[in-house]
């Protein structure tokens, strides 16, 4: 993980924390999901295995790209393409304003 410079926390949930980060060599901005492993007796959580398996096989312009998986004994990191907007937050905002996404946006 030394090749990344961690920035702000973008989100936090049951399984971990998502950080905005910068690749030190390329300058690329990414989102790094740090998955908690300390509570798992059998290693990696099954939800993480499923997420990794699915995302490694999904390649589409409208799906966030999983760029890299970094695993050590204590931590699992998923390095994603960084997206400027959070779709869930955007949709909630639109809903509060009584708006919907157009067919083109969908």
C-alpha positions as CSV (number, residue, x, y, z in Angstrom):
1,X,0.0,0.0,0.0
2,X,3.1,2.2,0.0
3,X,2.4,3.3,-3.6
4,X,-0.8,5.1,-2.5
5,X,-1.2,8.3,-0.6
6,X,-4.4,8.1,1.4
7,X,-6.8,11.1,1.6
8,X,-10.3,11.7,2.9
9,X,-12.7,9.0,4.1
10,X,-15.4,8.7,1.4
11,X,-17.6,6.3,3.3
12,X,-17.8,3.8,6.1
13,X,-19.9,0.7,6.5
14,X,-20.2,-2.7,8.2
15,X,-17.3,-4.3,6.4
16,X,-14.8,-1.4,6.1
17,X,-13.9,2.1,5.1
18,X,-13.5,3.7,1.7
19,X,-10.7,6.3,1.2
20,X,-9.9,8.6,-1.7
21,X,-6.3,8.0,-2.6
22,X,-3.6,9.0,-5.1
23,X,-1.2,6.7,-6.8
24,X,2.2,8.2,-6.0
25,X,3.8,7.3,-9.4
26,X,1.0,8.0,-11.8
27,X,-1.0,10.6,-10.0
28,X,-4.2,8.6,-10.7
29,X,-7.0,9.2,-8.1
30,X,-8.6,6.0,-6.9
31,X,-11.1,4.9,-4.2
32,X,-9.6,2.3,-1.8
33,X,-12.0,0.0,0.1
34,X,-10.2,-1.3,3.2
35,X,-12.1,-4.4,4.3
36,X,-11.9,-5.5,8.0
37,X,-10.6,-9.0,8.5
38,X,-9.9,-9.2,12.2
39,X,-13.4,-10.6,13.0
40,X,-13.1,-13.4,10.5
41,X,-12.0,-16.8,11.8
42,X,-11.8,-18.3,8.4
43,X,-9.9,-15.6,6.6
44,X,-11.5,-13.4,4.0
45,X,-15.3,-12.6,4.4
46,X,-17.4,-14.5,1.8
47,X,-19.0,-11.1,0.8
48,X,-15.6,-9.8,-0.2
49,X,-14.8,-13.0,-2.2
50,X,-18.1,-12.6,-4.1
51,X,-17.5,-8.9,-4.7
52,X,-14.0,-9.5,-6.0
53,X,-15.1,-12.4,-8.2
54,X,-17.9,-10.5,-9.8
55,X,-16.0,-7.2,-10.3
56,X,-12.9,-8.9,-11.8
57,X,-15.2,-10.2,-14.6
58,X,-17.3,-7.2,-15.2
59,X,-15.9,-4.8,-17.8
60,X,-18.2,-2.1,-18.9
61,X,-18.1,1.7,-19.2
62,X,-21.0,2.0,-16.7
63,X,-19.5,-0.2,-14.0
64,X,-16.9,1.0,-11.6
65,X,-13.6,-0.7,-12.5
66,X,-11.8,-2.8,-9.8
67,X,-8.2,-2.0,-10.6
68,X,-6.3,-4.0,-8.0
69,X,-6.7,-6.3,-5.1
70,X,-4.1,-6.1,-2.3
71,X,-4.2,-8.7,0.5
72,X,-2.1,-9.2,3.5
73,X,-2.6,-11.2,6.8
74,X,-4.6,-8.4,8.5
75,X,-6.1,-6.3,5.7
76,X,-7.8,-6.6,2.3
77,X,-7.8,-3.6,0.0
78,X,-9.8,-3.2,-3.1
79,X,-8.6,-0.4,-5.4
80,X,-11.4,1.1,-7.6
81,X,-11.7,3.7,-10.3
82,X,-12.6,6.9,-8.5
83,X,-16.0,8.3,-9.2
84,X,-16.8,12.0,-8.5
85,X,-20.4,11.3,-7.6
86,X,-22.1,8.8,-5.3
87,X,-25.1,7.3,-7.2
88,X,-27.1,6.4,-4.1
89,X,-26.7,9.9,-2.6
90,X,-27.5,11.5,-6.0
91,X,-30.7,9.4,-6.4
92,X,-31.8,10.2,-2.8
93,X,-31.3,13.9,-3.5
94,X,-33.3,13.6,-6.8
95,X,-36.1,11.8,-4.9
96,X,-36.3,14.5,-2.2
97,X,-36.6,17.1,-4.9
98,X,-39.4,15.1,-6.6
99,X,-37.2,14.4,-9.7
100,X,-36.4,11.2,-11.5
101,X,-33.6,10.1,-13.8
102,X,-34.3,10.5,-17.5
103,X,-34.1,7.4,-19.7
104,X,-30.8,8.7,-21.1
105,X,-29.3,9.0,-17.6
106,X,-30.4,5.5,-16.7
